[in-house]
């Protein structure tokens, strides 16, 4: 199935409408400004996410593949021991998941800063190793983020397409944020569906959702958090979308809209 630009444009309009409803888009003043307009002009409103801290975890890292020993280190994920991290996946053309997640994270960070948020990232580039998955969770926990998002892309069956929202299961450290994480997951699901060309997964989870008990990022979180598998890099149609800056920006805008909706209640 090809990329339907009309559906994509309608989705972006819905995301923009949601941002406007939440007070996240400010109308421009008229081209001609009179003294009456100046007297009547309201005070500049506070950015909608001012005072909020948002965590972003772009999965993997660009040089993870260079050190199998580093990746094999065992870390405690809240339930069991697992490897420090993985290389992540890639498309048939060699476009890596680490590159994709970093690009989306950079676009998302810029969107959130424009909304007034302070943004904390678990890595500062795509030319390094790690950090390990448990350390990523601690970075965001120590920052006292109001909400966090883990960004990934999947490697499923070639015939499968679509995004899935991965939600935490109570295991101790995350007990207090299970309900809020699920609410946030609904916002992510809604904005991904309406604001991007990615469809709901037809091969993973149920209706675009699944619960996971084996991921440090979800098991160790002390703030509302979900992980989004934005699409299937092993599927040619999904891969063709995921590698484009246009779709990466759309995914970032959808995640920003979901975060704003969750934090502002709009």
Secondary structure, DSSP 8 states (H G I E B T S, - for coil): ----HHHHHHHHHHHHHHHHHTT-S-----SS--HHHHHH-------TTTT-EEEEEE-S-TTGGG-HHHHH-EEE-SSSEEES-----B-TT--BHHHHHHHHHHHHHHHHHHTT-EEEES-S-SSS----HHHHHHHHHHTT-SEEEEEEEE---TT---BEEEEE---STTGGGHHHHHHHHHHHHHHHHHHSS--B-SSSSBTTEEEESS-HHHHS-SSEEEEEEEEETTSHHHHHHHTSHHHHHHHHHHHHHHHHHHHH--
